[in-house]
Amino acid sequence: MDYEFKYRLAQAPQASQDGSECVMHDIWAIYREQGAAPADPWMIVPGRHKTVAVPGSELLIVLQGPDVAGKYKAALANNLGTQPVPVTGWDLASLERMMDCNDIAAQAAADADEWITVTMGLAYPVDFSM
């Protein structure tokens, strides 16, 4: 049997709160039989869920300029293995760095959500191809 595959962004991108500056994307692989009618539902591929962490500073750049959709998809693909690296420490410099990183992540998540829901006019979940 042959299948078609896509990906699903299940919800709005979420800002990390640990100082890693990452924006978390809840991604699922989805499928249906090849040649299915357009109205046929896409199903979740079992065991293929991933939270993709894209650095907020990278995402803010992606959201500027032309071909945002292509650059956004590339950022997701390029960061499949990215792990958030939290800021640790209780000294003032660490706390300041953590808050700065959280601010960047929050701005990037909000900008991404606005691009998806306002600019693109989509509602979650959002299905997409690579």
Secondary structure as GFF3:
##gff-version 3
##sequence-region A 1 130
A	DSSP	beta_strand	3	9	.	.	.	ID=ss1
A	DSSP	beta_strand	14	15	.	.	.	ID=ss2
A	DSSP	beta_strand	22	33	.	.	.	ID=ss3
A	DSSP	beta_strand	43	55	.	.	.	ID=ss4
A	DSSP	alpha_helix	56	62	.	.	.	ID=ss5
A	DSSP	alpha_helix	68	78	.	.	.	ID=ss6
A	DSSP	alpha_helix	92	114	.	.	.	ID=ss7
A	DSSP	pi_helix	115	119	.	.	.	ID=ss8
A	DSSP	beta_strand	126	128	.	.	.	ID=ss9
###
